[in-house]
C-alpha cells in the first residue's frame, strides 16, 4: 500500500506489466517463427516448381525432333522414361532412376540428373505415334510437399 503523496510503482504493478510484456513478446516471437517457416516452405516449393519446369523444357526439343518414342519401364507406371528416335537413330532419353532423379542421356551415356529435385512419380505414354504425354510428374520439395505437373508434346520428326 502507498501512503498519501508517495510516488512510484508497487511490486504487484511491476509484476503485472512484466507479465503482459512477456506475453506480447512471446506472441511476436511465435509470429516470427511461423512466418519464417511459411517463407521457407513457399521458397522450397517454388524451387521444386522451377526445377519441374526446367525438366519439362529440357525434354521439349528432344521430343519435338523425334519421329518415334519408346516408353521405358512400361511395367512400372510410376517410374518410367522414354527414348526418342529420329529416322531410326536415338536422339535422347529421359529416365527415372533409383536416386529419385530423372536422368538425361543418349545410348549408354548417362549425362546425369537434369535437375536436383527428387521426382516421386514419372509416367509416360504415347498416343497415335505423334503425341508424347507425361500425365504424371510429381516432384518433392525439400520440405516434403508434392508438386504435380503434366504436359503433352507433339513429335514433329525434325519438321516444325
Secondary structure, DSSP 8 states (H G I E B T S, - for coil): ---TT--S--HHHHHHHHHHHHHHHHHHHHHHHHHHHHHHHHHHHHHHHHHHHHHHHHHHHHHHH-SEEEEESTT-TTB-EEEEEETTEEEEEEEE-TTSSEEEEETTEEEEESSSSEEEEEEEEEETTTEEEEEEEEEE-TTS-EEEEEEEEE--TT--
